[in-house]
Amino acid sequence: LGYTDDNMIRASKMELVGKMKLVDTHMDLTKKTFESFALNTYKVNKFEFIQGLRFENSKYDGTRRNNTDTLDIKKSKDNWAGSLAVNYLYSNTGSIYLSFTQGFRTPSTDDLGAWYGDIDVQETRSYEFGIKDMYKNTYISSSIFLIDTDNEIYYNKYENFGDGANRNFDGKVRRIGGQISLQHYFDKLTLRENISYIQPKVTSGEYDGKEFAGVPRWQGNIGMSYNILSNMIFNIDGYYFGKAYNSDDFSNKLGKNDDYITVDTNIRYNFNNGFEIYGGIRNLFDKEYANAILSSRTGDKVYYPADGRSYYAGFKYSF
């Protein structure tokens, strides 16, 4: 069982460039969520049958006011999610599985802080078939999947806000793809490779047949871990992100943005008494790329740049 009481108070003033207009927004919103879930695994010889069920009730109560309109948000919604899976253990190290999951996502208070249109729940149905095994010194994990999403929550450009707003996508989206992950173990050295392919297509609504925006078809990762000492580990990983349309270019008119590669590295030291220190560098080679790319009213591209090279350090204690 779970209960969450989330309250957000937001006040903002924004001047719309070129319009000489000040938008003064005040919002006070509460989201109360009650949830319950149950999971079960039933084993018969080499088969595992897995079931899951989740119920959630979300209640929204609040108001968003500005000098152009007022939005009263009062909504109560019951949602159900479930999963079914069968796993066949064909050897001591290998298994094949088939799974179905029906899930949902309710808008958060942050989402509703800048929202446009009716408020609906994002619903998802996922089908997956995969295999996992260990061959000599290599761990292998691979799967193919199909994901159907309705009322997907996304960030949309320029509605009745000066910048943009979250909303539900008008149409269904189907993602078909696959992934393969490998890990090779050589004494103190571990190598890893991951690659995934996703084809995101809009299957209904205004953009039926178009590619869903902002999702790269190809993503990959190559990395390594090395035990410098028994309790000191060095990691380095490179990440590839393929070409994708602007996050709001559902008509696919502006062409895809360039792909890019980033590299992260870190080192960890464990004192074997529950205390660990660590430090690292994100975006090691200071690659210039954008977290999001949207479209302006004039059809130009608006870039939201990601951080350049950054450093971090910290400690963790487990007891």
N, C-alpha and C positions, 0 to 999 in steps of 0.2 A: 504494500500500500504506500501511496505517496501523496503529499499535499504541498502545493506551492502558492504563495501569495506574493505577487509581483506588482509593485506600484512604480509608475514613472511620472515624474513631473518635469515638463520641458517648457522653457521659454526661449524664444529666439526672435531676433530682428534681422531682416535681410533686405538689402536694397537691390532691386532688379536693375542691372546695368542697362542703360539705354532707354529705360522706361521712367526713370526718376520716381520710382514707386517703392515705398517701404512696406514690407509685409511683416506684421507683428503677430507672432503665433504663440498661443498658450495652450498647453495640453496637460490634462490630469487624467491618467488612465490606470485602472487596476485590472489585472488578470489573475483569477483564482482557478487553480487546476487541481482536481482530484483524480488520481489514477490508481489502478490496480492491475496486476499482471500475474500470470502463472506460466511456468515452463516445466516440461516433462520429457524425459528420455526413457524409452522402453526398448530393451535389448532382447533379441531372439537369435541365438547362435552368432553369426557374423553380421547380422543386420542391427542397425540402430534406427528407431523411429522416434522422431523429435517433433514435439508440438509446442506451440506457444500461443497465448491469447492475452490481449491487453485492452483495457477499457479506460477512456479518459473523458472527463467532463471539464470543459473550459468555459468560464464565465467572464465576459468583458463588461466593464462599466466605466464610462468616462466621457469626456468632451474635449474636442479640439476646436479652438476658436481663433480666428484671425480677422483682419479687417476686410476680408472678402467673403467669408462664409463661416458657418458653424456646423460641425459634424458631431452628432450624438452617437456614441458607440455603446450600444447595449445589446449583448448577444450571448446566448448560451447554446452550447453545442456538445452533443455526445458523439464520441468517435470510437471505433473499434479497429483493432489491428490483430493480425494473426499470422502464424507461420506453420508450415508443414515441411518436413524434410525426411528423407531416408538416406542412410549412409551404409554402404556395404564395405566391410573390412575384408578385402580379398587376400591380404597377407599381413605379416606382423608390422609392416611399415606403410602399406598402401591402402587407400580407400577411394571409392567412387561415391559421389553424392548427387542428389537431385533435390532441389528445394523450391518452395513457393512462399512468398512473403507479401502480405498486403499491409501497407503502412500508411501513415498520414503525417502531416506537419501542420500545426496550427500557427497562425501569425503570432510573433512575439510582440511585446510592448515596444521594442525598438523598431520592429517592422512598421507598426501602426503609428509611430511618431511621424512618419512621412508616408502616407498611404493615399492611394487614389482608387475610387470605385468601390464596388461591393466587397465585403470581406467573406471569403470562402476558405475552406480547408483544402490544402494540397493533398491529393490522394495518389498512392503509388502501388502498382502491382509488379512484382519482380519474379522472374523465373531464371533459375541458374542450374547448370550442370557442370560438374568439375571433378578433378582427380588430384590426389595428393600422394606423394610417395618419396621414398629415399632410395637412390640408386648409387651404390658405392659411397662416395663422399659428397654427393650432391642431393639436396632437397629440392623437389619439384612440386610446384603448385600451378594448376592451370584450370581455366574455366571459360565457358561461354554463357552469355546472359541476354535476356530481353527485359526491358523495363518500360512500362507504360505509366505516364504521369498525367493527371488531370488537375487543372487549376494551379499549375506550378507558380510558386511565389518567386518573383524576380524584380529587379530594379529597372524602372522604365524612365525614359527621358521626358523632360518638360511637359508636365500636364498643367495643373493649376498651381504648381509651385514654381519658384524661380529656377530651381535646379532640376530635381527629378523626384520620383516617388516609387515606393514599392506597390505592387499590385499582383493580382492573379492573372496568369496568362490565359487569353481567350482562345482555347483550343487544347488538344491533346498532343503530347510529345512521346515519341517512341525512341528509345535508345537500344540499339543492338550492337553487341561487341564481344570482346574476349580479352583475356589477359594471361600472361605466363610469367611466373616468378621462379628464379633459380638462386640457390645459395650453395656455394662450394666451400668445403672445410678443408684447410691444409694446416694442421697443427695450430700455430699461433695466428694464422692468416685466414680470414673469411672474405670471399668475394661474392657479390650479389648483383643480379641483373633483373630488372622488371620492365615489361613493356605491355601497354594496353592500347586497344583500339575501340573507339566508340563512334557509331554513326547515329547522330541525333536528328531525327526527322519530325517535323510537325505533321500530324495526321488528320487534323480537322481545323475548322475555323478560317479566319482571313488569310493565314499564311500556309494553308494546306499544301504539302509537297515541298516546302522550303526547309532548309537546314536550320535547326534551332541555334540561335545566336550565342556567341560567347563560349562555346564548348569546343576545344581542340579535339580533332579525331585521334591524334597520336600523342601519347605521353610515355616517357621512359625514365629509367633510373639505373645508373651504374655506380657501384660503390665498393668500398672495402673497409674491413676492420682489422686492426693488428694489435695483438697483446704485447705491448712493449715489455711489460712485466706481468706477473700473474694477476695483479690487481690494477693495472694501468692499461687502458684501451684507447687507441687512436682511431678515429673514423673520418672518412672523407666520402662525399657523395656528389655526383653530378646529376642534374635533373633536366630533362628535355620536355618542352611544351610546344606542341605543334601549332600550326596556323589556325586561326579562328576568326570569325566575323566579329564586328563590334558587338558588345553585349546587348545592344538594342536594334541591331540591323537584321530584323526578321525577314525583310524582303530580299536580303542577300544582294544588295545593289552596290555596296561600297568596296567589295572585295575583301579578301582575308588579310589579316595583319600578320607580320612576320613571326616566325617561330624563334625561340631563344633557348639558351642553356644557362643554368646557374649552378654554382658549386658551393657547398657548405662543408665545413670541417669542424671537428671538436675533439677534445681529449678529456677522459674521465679517470679519476683515481679513487679507488674504494679502500677505506682503511680497515675493512673486515670487522668493524664494530657497529655497523649501521650508518656510519658517517661517510659521505661522498662529496668530493669537490669536482667541479667541471668548468670548462671554458671553451669558447669556440668563436668561429667567424662565419657569419652568414653572407652569402654573395661574395665569395672570396675574391673574385676577379672584377668586382665592381661593375657588373653588367647593367646596362641601362635597359629597363623594360617597364611595362605598365601593369599595375594590378587590375585595372579596368580601362577599356576604351569605349567611349560612347559617341553619339552623333550630336552635333549642334543643330540649331534650327536651320542653318544655312547649308547643312549637309557635310560640313567639315568634321574631322575627327577630334574628339576631346580626350586627352590622355590624363590618367590619374597615375603618376609615376610611383613605382615601388621604391623601397629603401635601397640605397647603395650599399657598399660594404659596411657591415656593422659587427660590433664585438659584444660578447656577453660572458659573464662568469657567475657562478653561484655555488651553492652547497645544498645538500639534501641529507636529512637524518631520518632513518627508519627505525622504529622501535615497536 
